Amino acid sequence: MSTNGYPPTPAGPPGATMDGGLWDASAIERARPKPRYWLHALLLLLTLVTTTVVGAGLAHSFAESRPFDFDTDLLGYVQMWHDPFYLLDGLPFSLTLLGILLAHEMGHYLAARYYQVDATLPFFIPAPTLIGTLGAFIRIRSAILSKRILFDIGIAGPLAGFALLVWPLAAGMSLSKVVPGIATRGELIFGTPLIVRLFEWILFPGAGVADIYLHPVARAAWVGVLATALNLLPIGQLDGGHILYAFLGERTRILSRVFILLLVLMGFFFAWSWIFWAAVLFFFGMRHPVIVDPSPVGSTRTRLAVLALLVLLLSFIPAPIRTAGL
């Protein structure tokens, strides 16, 4: 999941001086931390490994028309040392997923650079999870004083990621197949967002949701869809929270708490994981930059906000992952 750290107030670097009301550019440049390209590359490489292990498990399960077994496929971390070629089958999943996550984060990064906002390159987070990663994020290291700039940086990520994922989703759905009852055979049941269901209606008319087995490329796009929906939730430091803040300002703080409560309620009615996300966002994602900018965002950005809402509706899954029988 993408997160962005926005400093609440503009602070000059140590030893910097004011020149005509502005911080001296040379002092700011000297104080700016040097990019740690090796760290970005290392995290990306490790995330490629962890997502490829998951992808290999997905590919083998798909080829054998059996449900994905996460516990069994964790053995891929052992098997890759004995047979590195085992991982080749996982590359379609991992490269698709990393491409979608990278598009999302680079959308934020390039928008920030366009406005000369200091931002890092993406940090990927490798982890032995169901998807092989905890997502990616960039760090914003300078203040954002304009609602328009905040809006543009916030919306650029999900729109870029969603625009890219549509193509592998279409390709992956065309490679998917019908296996009666496949969705209910395993221990985990994956929800179906509206955009995935639209492709299923087109490519597999008459087939039930539980009968369609997604190809690993389509599953990677599914993860991208889920990540897009999570980031567009109108809460705190999520992209959706920044978009909402650009329109409503400080009132967003109250609305964020209302949406947190809604997530808790969804946890009881749809999937317990929403309670986890509600807790994480409440304790770590509620802080927001203070922006003193009375100018409206304008009609063009209002239309983009409506587009972001449409993307959220197409991507949102009330129960993304649940255990069988619940």
C-alpha positions in Angstrom: 0.0 0.0 0.0 1.3 3.4 -0.9 1.8 5.9 1.9 3.3 9.4 1.8 4.8 11.4 4.7 3.8 15.0 4.4 5.6 17.5 6.8 3.0 19.7 8.5 4.9 22.9 8.2 7.7 24.3 6.1 11.0 24.1 7.9 14.3 25.4 6.7 17.5 23.3 6.9 20.1 23.9 9.6 22.2 26.9 8.7 19.9 28.0 5.9 19.2 31.7 5.6 16.2 33.7 4.3 16.6 35.7 1.2 13.7 37.9 0.3 11.3 35.7 2.3 12.6 32.4 0.7 15.1 29.9 2.0 18.4 30.1 0.3 18.3 27.4 -2.5 22.0 26.4 -2.2 21.6 25.8 1.6 18.6 23.7 1.0 20.4 21.7 -1.6 23.3 21.1 0.7 21.1 20.0 3.6 19.0 17.6 1.4 19.8 14.0 2.2 21.7 12.2 -0.7 19.6 9.6 -2.5 20.3 6.1 -1.4 19.9 4.4 -4.7 21.4 1.2 -3.4 18.7 0.9 -0.8 15.9 1.4 -3.4 17.5 -1.2 -5.7 18.0 -3.7 -2.8 14.4 -3.4 -1.6 13.1 -3.7 -5.2 15.3 -6.9 -5.8 14.1 -8.5 -2.5 10.5 -7.7 -3.4 11.0 -9.2 -6.8 12.2 -12.4 -5.1 9.3 -12.6 -2.6 6.6 -11.8 -5.1 8.1 -14.3 -7.6 8.0 -17.1 -5.0 4.3 -16.3 -4.6 3.8 -16.1 -8.3 5.4 -19.5 -8.8 3.0 -21.0 -6.3 0.1 -19.3 -8.1 1.3 -20.5 -11.5 1.7 -24.1 -10.4 -1.7 -24.1 -8.7 -3.3 -22.6 -11.9 -1.6 -25.2 -14.1 -3.0 -28.0 -12.0 -6.4 -26.4 -11.5 -6.1 -26.7 -7.8 -6.8 -23.9 -5.2 -3.9 -21.7 -4.2 -2.4 -23.1 -0.9 -0.4 -20.4 0.7 1.1 -22.6 3.4 2.3 -25.2 0.9 3.6 -22.6 -1.6 5.7 -21.0 1.2 8.0 -24.0 0.6 9.0 -22.1 -2.6 11.4 -20.2 -0.4 13.2 -23.5 0.2 12.8 -24.9 -3.3 14.3 -21.9 -5.0 17.7 -22.6 -3.4 17.7 -26.2 -4.8 16.1 -25.2 -8.2 16.4 -21.5 -9.1 14.5 -22.2 -12.3 11.5 -22.9 -10.2 11.0 -19.1 -9.9 10.7 -18.5 -13.7 7.0 -19.5 -13.6 6.4 -16.8 -11.0 7.8 -13.9 -13.1 4.5 -13.1 -14.9 2.8 -12.4 -11.6 5.7 -10.6 -9.9 6.7 -8.4 -12.9 3.0 -7.4 -13.5 2.5 -6.6 -9.8 5.7 -4.6 -9.4 5.0 -2.7 -12.6 1.6 -1.7 -11.3 3.0 -0.6 -7.9 5.8 1.2 -9.6 3.4 3.1 -11.9 1.4 4.2 -8.8 4.4 5.4 -6.9 6.0 7.1 -9.9 2.8 8.9 -10.5 3.3 10.5 -7.1 7.0 11.0 -7.6 6.8 12.7 -11.0 4.0 15.0 -9.9 6.1 16.0 -6.9 9.1 16.7 -9.0 7.0 18.7 -11.4 6.1 21.0 -8.6 9.7 20.9 -7.2 8.5 19.1 -4.0 11.3 17.1 -2.5 10.4 13.4 -2.7 12.3 10.1 -2.6 12.2 7.4 -5.2 9.8 4.5 -4.3 10.7 2.2 -1.4 9.3 -1.4 -2.0 8.6 -3.6 1.0 9.4 -7.3 0.6 7.4 -9.7 2.9 6.4 -13.3 2.9 2.7 -12.4 2.6 -0.1 -13.7 0.4 1.1 -11.3 -2.4 4.8 -11.3 -1.4 4.9 -7.6 -0.5 3.5 -5.0 1.8 3.4 -2.5 -1.1 5.6 0.5 -1.7 5.8 4.2 -0.7 7.6 7.4 -1.4 8.6 10.0 1.2 7.7 13.6 0.8 10.4 15.6 2.5 9.3 19.2 2.0 6.1 21.1 2.9 3.2 21.3 0.5 1.4 24.6 0.9 -1.1 24.5 -2.0 -4.3 22.5 -2.1 -3.9 22.2 -5.8 -0.4 20.7 -5.5 -1.6 18.3 -2.7 -4.5 17.2 -4.9 -2.3 16.7 -8.0 0.3 14.6 -6.1 -2.3 12.6 -4.3 -4.4 11.7 -7.4 -1.5 11.1 -9.8 -0.6 7.8 -8.1 -3.9 5.9 -8.2 -4.8 7.2 -11.7 -1.4 6.1 -13.1 -1.6 2.7 -11.4 -5.2 2.1 -12.5 -4.5 3.2 -16.1 -1.6 0.7 -16.3 -3.4 -2.3 -14.6 -6.3 -2.3 -17.0 -4.1 -3.9 -19.7 -2.6 -6.8 -17.8 -6.0 -7.3 -16.3 -7.5 -7.7 -19.8 -4.6 -10.0 -20.9 -4.8 -12.1 -17.7 -8.5 -12.5 -17.9 -8.2 -13.8 -21.4 -5.8 -16.4 -20.1 -8.0 -17.4 -17.2 -10.3 -20.4 -17.3 -13.5 -21.9 -15.9 -13.0 -24.5 -13.2 -16.4 -25.3 -11.5 -16.4 -24.3 -7.8 -12.7 -23.4 -7.8 -13.2 -20.3 -5.6 -14.8 -22.3 -2.8 -12.4 -25.3 -2.7 -9.5 -23.6 -0.9 -9.1 -22.1 2.6 -9.2 -18.6 1.2 -11.9 -16.9 -0.9 -11.0 -13.8 -2.9 -13.6 -11.1 -3.5 -14.4 -9.9 -7.0 -14.3 -6.1 -7.6 -16.7 -4.6 -10.2 -14.0 -4.1 -12.8 -12.9 -7.7 -12.7 -16.5 -8.8 -12.8 -17.1 -6.7 -16.0 -14.2 -8.6 -17.7 -15.7 -11.9 -16.5 -19.1 -11.0 -18.0 -17.5 -10.2 -21.3 -15.1 -13.2 -21.5 -17.0 -15.8 -19.6 -20.7 -15.1 -20.2 -22.9 -17.3 -18.0 -20.1 -18.5 -15.8 -20.5 -18.0 -12.0 -18.0 -16.0 -9.9 -17.0 -19.1 -8.0 -16.2 -20.9 -11.3 -13.6 -18.6 -12.8 -10.0 -19.3 -12.0 -7.8 -16.2 -12.5 -4.5 -16.5 -14.3 -1.6 -15.3 -12.2 -1.3 -12.1 -14.4 -5.0 -11.4 -13.7 -4.4 -12.1 -10.0 -1.5 -9.5 -10.0 -3.9 -7.0 -11.6 -6.5 -8.0 -8.9 -3.9 -7.0 -6.2 -3.3 -3.7 -8.0 -7.1 -3.1 -8.0 -7.2 -3.8 -4.3 -4.3 -1.5 -3.6 -5.9 1.3 -5.7 -9.1 1.0 -3.7 -7.3 1.1 -0.3 -5.3 4.1 -1.3 -8.4 6.0 -2.5 -10.2 5.6 0.8 -11.0 9.2 2.0 -9.0 8.8 5.2 -6.0 10.8 6.6 -2.8 10.3 4.7 -4.2 8.0 2.1 -4.4 9.4 -1.4 -8.2 9.6 -1.0 -7.6 11.6 2.2 -5.4 14.1 0.4 -7.9 14.5 -2.4 -10.7 15.1 0.1 -8.6 17.6 2.0 -8.0 19.6 -1.1 -11.8 20.2 -1.2 -12.8 20.3 2.4 -9.7 21.3 4.3 -9.7 20.8 8.1 -13.2 19.2 8.0 -11.5 16.2 6.5 -10.1 15.3 10.0 -13.7 14.7 11.3 -14.7 12.8 8.1 -11.6 10.6 8.4 -12.8 9.4 11.8 -16.2 8.7 10.4 -14.8 6.6 7.7 -12.6 4.8 10.2 -15.7 3.9 12.1 -17.3 2.6 8.9 -14.3 0.4 8.3 -14.7 -1.1 11.8 -18.4 -1.8 11.0 -17.4 -3.4 7.7 -15.0 -5.6 9.7 -17.9 -7.1 11.6 -20.1 -7.6 8.6 -17.7 -8.4 5.7 -14.1 -9.2 6.6 -12.1 -8.9 9.9 -9.2 -7.4 8.0 -11.0 -4.0 7.8 -10.6 -3.8 11.6 -6.9 -4.2 11.2 -6.7 -1.5 8.5 -8.9 0.8 10.7 -6.5 0.4 13.6 -3.4 1.0 11.4 -4.9 4.1 9.8 -6.2 5.5 13.2 -2.9 5.3 15.0 -0.5 5.9 12.1 -2.3 7.6 9.2 -4.5 10.4 10.5 -1.9 13.2 10.6 -2.3 15.7 7.7 -0.3 18.7 6.6 -1.7 22.1 7.5 -2.3 24.0 4.3 -3.2 27.7 4.3 -4.5 28.1 0.8 -8.0 29.6 0.3 -8.0 29.2 -3.5 -10.4 26.6 -4.9 -9.1 23.6 -6.8 -11.0 24.4 -9.9 -13.4 22.6 -12.3 -10.7 20.4 -14.0 -9.6 18.9 -10.7 -13.2 18.5 -9.6 -13.8 16.3 -12.7 -10.6 14.4 -11.9 -12.0 13.8 -8.3 -15.2 12.4 -9.8 -13.0 10.1 -12.0 -11.1 9.0 -8.8 -14.5 8.2 -7.2 -15.5 6.1 -10.2 -12.2 4.3 -10.0 -12.8 3.6 -6.3 -16.3 2.2 -7.1 -14.8 -0.1 -9.8 -12.0 -1.2 -7.5 -13.6 -1.5 -4.0 -14.2 -5.0 -2.6 -16.3 -5.3 0.6 -14.7 -8.6 1.5 -11.3 -8.8 -0.3 -10.1 -12.0 1.3 -12.0 -14.2 3.7 -11.6 -17.7 5.0 -14.0 -20.4 3.7 -17.1 -20.9 5.7 -17.3 -17.2 6.9 
